[in-house]
Amino acid sequence: MNIIVVGAGIAGLSTAWSLVKRGHSVSIVEQGPIPNPLAASGDHHRIIRRAYGKAAGYGRLITEAYEAWDEMWTDLGESHLDPRGFLCVSREEGDEAEEYRAGMEEGGWPIELLEPEAAVARWPFLETGSFRYAYFSPDGGALHCRKIATGLAKWLRDNGANVYEDSKVVAVDAEAGVVTLANGETMQADRVVVTAGAWVLKLFPELGGELKTYRTALAYVEPPADLKAVWEAAPVILDVGGKTDGYMIPPSGGAGMKFGSGLHKVPTSDADWNRQPVEGEGEAIRNLFSPPIARIEEYKVTEVVTCAYTFTADEKFLAHETGKCLIVSACSGHGYKFGAAVGRRVAQAIGDGDVGGLKRWLRAETL
Ligand SMILES: Cc1cc2nc3c(=O)[nH]c(=O)nc-3n(C[C@H](O)[C@H](O)[C@H](O)COP(=O)(O)OP(=O)(O)OC[C@H]3O[C@@H](n4cnc5c(N)ncnc54)[C@H](O)[C@@H]3O)c2cc1C
């Protein structure tokens, strides 16, 4: 089949990769460069981790996620996963760190529990007396998104796909399978897969009932000099406990250390708006991490990056079929880690027509 993929974030690139491997003729069309720094997949790194709450179902899917990444590393000839494990810190009974712990224990995935003193001795960036306990799992790490995108774009070109950068799609005729570009040119295919991330509602506003777009920001920081070596070897910090919805990625893959928080997430009706960081935004994000991070003001904010992404109300992933078009939104703020697996599943559904099965898998309702 002749297939057009709209959008070259991780969902689009992985879908194109898997479609090419299944023998399809693929064109992928991206409005910006690949990687696109304004896309959710265009930042330096994203976390992969087994931890999900008990009910989510996505914890089980991580096994397939790892398998799919391994298949991709084989094709790219190198791995872009830094498998440094993850750490959670609980500060209040029933906080998110505890929910993740319950999910790990229910799934039978081992964690290493540490009393506060032992945790501070091992990771001295934690503040003594500010938390109840910490736990570590080797089942996680950082995926190097920009290296993955560059590697996949090259792999696609080397394997016969057409890769178009700086080519914005302004309309999709789902019945005809015709895509119109901003310069007026049109392309036609047997199937069109739309993986447009936070921009999807510009092409398919009718999905606005199910998908909401948000703008958020994160801060890159330089840790205090005497803690640099500890951070270099530290796991990703998935949760800092209490009411702080925050995570940290240590320096990894040549990229700096990052603080991110859901507390700075605001609804937006347009993924292109408000993309300039606001004065003081980086320091405000950073300061959320104390407690349990000690000496927080010694972490120097070096860069603030904004991001746009889409969520469903129940934080699951979504597919919607209309005519020759399959629209896929695998985000809800946690989709990157499943990118390679999503690509394989979407390509499979294009081949066998089982979109119902794809939807169930995307919702983590089946394996
Ligand atoms: C701050 C932040 C932190 C996150 N942390 C994590 C994490 O730690 N772990 C994790 O698993 N997930 C995380 N996520 C979620 C993850 O980044 C996303 O789920 C994933 O990157 C979505 O990929 P995508 O390909 O669907 O969308 P995107 O990466 O947004 O890609 C969509 C692409 O389509 C292109 N496009 C859009 N419209 C058009 C058009 N009309 N024509 C042509 N091209 C178009 C865009 O330019 C873009 O390149 C995080 C998200 C954010 C914002």
Ligand as a Chemical Component Dictionary entry (heavy atoms), coordinates in Angstrom:
data_LIG
# 
_chem_comp.id                   LIG 
_chem_comp.type                 NON-POLYMER 
_chem_comp.pdbx_formal_charge   0 
_chem_comp.three_letter_code    LIG 
# 
loop_
_chem_comp_atom.comp_id 
_chem_comp_atom.atom_id 
_chem_comp_atom.alt_atom_id 
_chem_comp_atom.type_symbol 
_chem_comp_atom.charge 
_chem_comp_atom.model_Cartn_x 
_chem_comp_atom.model_Cartn_y 
_chem_comp_atom.model_Cartn_z 
_chem_comp_atom.pdbx_ordinal 
LIG C1  C1  C 0 6.986  18.258 29.180 1  
LIG C2  C2  C 0 6.654  16.877 28.737 2  
LIG C3  C3  C 0 7.232  15.801 29.394 3  
LIG C4  C4  C 0 6.928  14.498 28.997 4  
LIG N1  N1  N 0 7.553  13.472 29.605 5  
LIG C5  C5  C 0 7.364  12.224 29.171 6  
LIG C6  C6  C 0 8.119  11.163 29.714 7  
LIG O1  O1  O 0 8.969  11.395 30.566 8  
LIG N2  N2  N 0 7.896  9.918  29.246 9  
LIG C7  C7  C 0 6.987  9.652  28.281 10 
LIG O2  O2  O 0 6.818  8.495  27.935 11 
LIG N3  N3  N 0 6.271  10.652 27.710 12 
LIG C8  C8  C 0 6.451  11.925 28.125 13 
LIG N4  N4  N 0 5.771  12.956 27.553 14 
LIG C9  C9  C 0 4.829  12.671 26.480 15 
LIG C10 C10 C 0 5.527  12.468 25.139 16 
LIG O3  O3  O 0 6.473  13.498 24.914 17 
LIG C11 C11 C 0 4.476  12.469 24.034 18 
LIG O4  O4  O 0 3.449  11.540 24.373 19 
LIG C12 C12 C 0 5.047  12.054 22.679 20 
LIG O5  O5  O 0 6.255  12.732 22.419 21 
LIG C13 C13 C 0 4.000  12.369 21.609 22 
LIG O6  O6  O 0 4.533  12.059 20.351 23 
LIG P1  P1  P 0 3.699  12.340 19.039 24 
LIG O7  O7  O 0 4.498  11.848 17.910 25 
LIG O8  O8  O 0 2.307  11.824 19.210 26 
LIG O9  O9  O 0 3.507  13.934 19.007 27 
LIG P2  P2  P 0 4.606  15.072 18.697 28 
LIG O10 O10 O 0 5.914  14.716 19.232 29 
LIG O11 O11 O 0 4.012  16.367 19.094 30 
LIG O12 O12 O 0 4.736  15.012 17.122 31 
LIG C14 C14 C 0 3.776  15.514 16.256 32 
LIG C15 C15 C 0 4.517  15.996 15.013 33 
LIG O13 O13 O 0 3.581  16.322 14.018 34 
LIG C16 C16 C 0 4.027  17.498 13.373 35 
LIG N5  N5  N 0 2.845  18.131 12.771 36 
LIG C17 C17 C 0 1.772  18.598 13.426 37 
LIG N6  N6  N 0 0.867  19.113 12.571 38 
LIG C18 C18 C 0 1.400  18.959 11.339 39 
LIG C19 C19 C 0 0.950  19.314 10.060 40 
LIG N7  N7  N 0 -0.231 19.924 9.884  41 
LIG N8  N8  N 0 1.726  19.026 8.999  42 
LIG C20 C20 C 0 2.921  18.390 9.155  43 
LIG N9  N9  N 0 3.412  18.050 10.383 44 
LIG C21 C21 C 0 2.648  18.336 11.450 45 
LIG C22 C22 C 0 4.641  18.313 14.498 46 
LIG O14 O14 O 0 5.496  19.325 14.021 47 
LIG C23 C23 C 0 5.343  17.241 15.282 48 
LIG O15 O15 O 0 6.679  17.038 14.855 49 
LIG C24 C24 C 0 6.023  14.263 27.935 50 
LIG C25 C25 C 0 5.433  15.349 27.280 51 
LIG C26 C26 C 0 5.760  16.645 27.664 52 
LIG C27 C27 C 0 5.152  17.775 26.915 53 
# 
loop_
_chem_comp_bond.comp_id 
_chem_comp_bond.atom_id_1 
_chem_comp_bond.atom_id_2 
_chem_comp_bond.value_order 
_chem_comp_bond.pdbx_ordinal 
LIG C1  C2  SING 1  
LIG C2  C3  SING 2  
LIG C2  C26 DOUB 3  
LIG C3  C4  DOUB 4  
LIG C4  N1  SING 5  
LIG C4  C24 SING 6  
LIG N1  C5  DOUB 7  
LIG C5  C6  SING 8  
LIG C5  C8  SING 9  
LIG C6  O1  DOUB 10 
LIG C6  N2  SING 11 
LIG N2  C7  SING 12 
LIG C7  O2  DOUB 13 
LIG C7  N3  SING 14 
LIG N3  C8  DOUB 15 
LIG C8  N4  SING 16 
LIG N4  C9  SING 17 
LIG N4  C24 SING 18 
LIG C9  C10 SING 19 
LIG C10 O3  SING 20 
LIG C10 C11 SING 21 
LIG C11 O4  SING 22 
LIG C11 C12 SING 23 
LIG C12 O5  SING 24 
LIG C12 C13 SING 25 
LIG C13 O6  SING 26 
LIG O6  P1  SING 27 
LIG P1  O7  DOUB 28 
LIG P1  O8  SING 29 
LIG P1  O9  SING 30 
LIG O9  P2  SING 31 
LIG P2  O10 DOUB 32 
LIG P2  O11 SING 33 
LIG P2  O12 SING 34 
LIG O12 C14 SING 35 
LIG C14 C15 SING 36 
LIG C15 O13 SING 37 
LIG C15 C23 SING 38 
LIG O13 C16 SING 39 
LIG C16 N5  SING 40 
LIG C16 C22 SING 41 
LIG N5  C17 SING 42 
LIG N5  C21 SING 43 
LIG C17 N6  DOUB 44 
LIG N6  C18 SING 45 
LIG C18 C19 SING 46 
LIG C18 C21 DOUB 47 
LIG C19 N7  SING 48 
LIG C19 N8  DOUB 49 
LIG N8  C20 SING 50 
LIG C20 N9  DOUB 51 
LIG N9  C21 SING 52 
LIG C22 O14 SING 53 
LIG C22 C23 SING 54 
LIG C23 O15 SING 55 
LIG C24 C25 DOUB 56 
LIG C25 C26 SING 57 
LIG C26 C27 SING 58 
# 
